[in-house]
Amino acid sequence: MRVAPVGGTAVQDHVALAEIELCGELIIAASAADDRLSLESIDEVLKVAEERMDTTDSGA
């Protein structure tokens, strides 16, 4: 049986951590809502509109 070494050998996947954080934000928003989240509410939680504006502003 092989066991991962103890110590500072952890690798961080920043994309995965960001996705986990976004999932957490959605869970919090959904638990606070009285009904299902609308697509607009989901976009707001995920800051989709802000991301689109940043992309549009930069000309990408």
ZAVO-990975 format. One record per residue: residue in three letters; x, y, z of N, C-alpha, C in turn. Coordinates in steps of 0.02 Angstrom, whole numbers, padded with zeros to 5 digits, always signed. Layout:
ALAXYZXYZXYZ;...
***
This chain:
MET+00042-00059+00000+00000+00000+00000+00045+00062+00000;ARG+00029+00109-00044+00067+00172-00047+00026+00227-00016;VAL+00059+00269+00021+00026+00324+00055+00060+00388+00032;ALA+00020+00440+00020+00049+00504+00000+00094+00531+00056;PRO+00150+00559+00038+00195+00586+00089+00163+00644+00127;VAL+00180+00650+00190+00155+00704+00231+00202+00763+00224;GLY+00174+00822+00219+00216+00881+00214+00193+00926+00158;GLY+00236+00970+00136+00218+01021+00087+00218+00997+00015;THR+00190+00939+00002+00190+00912-00066+00123+00919-00101;ALA+00075+00953-00071+00009+00960-00100+00013+01003-00163;VAL-00022+00982-00214-00026+01019-00276-00094+01054-00278;GLN-00094+01118-00294-00157+01154-00297-00177+01165-00369;ASP-00236+01147-00385-00264+01159-00451-00309+01220-00445;HIS-00284+01277-00468-00320+01340-00458-00387+01341-00494;VAL-00391+01309-00551-00455+01306-00587-00505+01266-00547;ALA-00484+01209-00521-00530+01167-00481-00552+01204-00418;LEU-00506+01240-00387-00524+01278-00327-00574+01333-00343;ALA-00566+01366-00400-00613+01418-00420-00682+01388-00434;GLU-00684+01330-00466-00748+01296-00480-00782+01276-00415;ILE-00744+01252-00367-00773+01233-00302-00802+01294-00267;GLU-00766+01350-00271-00791+01411-00240-00856+01434-00273;LEU-00860+01430-00340-00921+01449-00375-00979+01403-00357;CYS-00965+01339-00351-01017+01291-00331-01043+01308-00261;GLY-00997+01326-00217-01017+01346-00149-01061+01408-00150;GLU-01044+01457-00192-01085+01517-00198-01155+01500-00223;LEU-01159+01454-00271-01225+01433-00297-01265+01397-00243;ILE-01233+01355-00204-01267+01319-00151-01294+01368-00099;ILE-01255+01417-00081-01277+01468-00033-01336+01506-00060;ALA-01332+01528-00123-01387+01566-00154-01450+01523-00159;ALA-01443+01460-00177-01500+01416-00184-01533+01402-00117;SER-01493+01395-00065-01521+01381+00001-01557+01442+00031;ALA-01537+01501+00009-01569+01563+00033-01631+01581-00006;ALA-01639+01551-00065-01695+01568-00109-01759+01531-00087;ASP-01815+01563-00100-01880+01531-00085-01900+01480-00138;ASP-01875+01489-00199-01892+01447-00255-01828+01432-00294;ARG-01835+01399-00350-01776+01387-00392-01745+01452-00414;LEU-01680+01451-00424-01646+01510-00449-01660+01518-00523;SER-01674+01579-00543-01684+01593-00614-01616+01593-00648;LEU-01616+01589-00714-01553+01592-00750-01517+01658-00737;GLU-01556+01711-00731-01527+01777-00717-01494+01777-00648;SER-01526+01745-00599-01497+01742-00532-01432+01701-00532;ILE-01432+01647-00569-01373+01605-00574-01316+01644-00606;ASP-01332+01680-00660-01281+01722-00693-01254+01774-00645;GLU-01298+01802-00604-01277+01853-00556-01229+01823-00504;VAL-01246+01764-00478-01204+01731-00429-01136+01714-00459;LEU-01137+01691-00521-01075+01671-00555-01038+01730-00587;LYS-01069+01789-00582-01039+01851-00609-01026+01845-00684;VAL-01074+01813-00719-01067+01803-00791-01069+01870-00828;ALA-01114+01914-00810-01120+01978-00844-01056+02018-00837;GLU-01026+02017-00777-00963+02053-00766-00908+02024-00810;GLU-00907+01959-00817-00856+01926-00859-00865+01945-00932;ARG-00928+01947-00955-00941+01967-01024-00920+02038-01036;MET-00934+02083-00988-00915+02153-00996-00840+02160-00998;ASP-00804+02123-00956-00731+02126-00956-00703+02104-01024;THR-00733+02052-01052-00711+02027-01117-00727+02077-01172;THR-00785+02107-01169-00805+02157-01219-00761+02218-01214;ASP-00747+02241-01153-00707+02301-01144-00635+02292-01169;SER-00609+02231-01163-00540+02220-01182-00532+02206-01257;GLY-00590+02199-01291-00589+02187-01363-00575+02116-01382;ALA-00579+02071-01334-00566+02000-01349-00627+01966-01377;
***
